[in-house]
Amino acid sequence: MQLLNQISGQFDVTFDHGILSATGQVSDFPSMTQSLIATILRVNDLILTKQ
């Protein structure tokens, strides 16, 4: 759990109750989307490495 919080913190994404979320202004939507996707990919890589 701590590792997931650390990964999400690197991309300014919140991990709370198993949900990844990015909040901000509408004008920041493209960068928030990019951050959320990058976080998902990093967590997926972590899962695949564990297997």
Phi, psi and omega in degrees: 000320180296322179295320177295320177295322179293316179297313182294327178293330179295332184249015182056041178245144180263134174244108184221124180055039177079011182240128173270134178212151176235132180237150179169195180281154179301325180293340178266009185305314180300318180288327177293320178297316179299317179296319180295317179295317179298321178295315180299317180295320180294318178294320177298317177300320178297317179296316180293326178293324182293331183284000000 
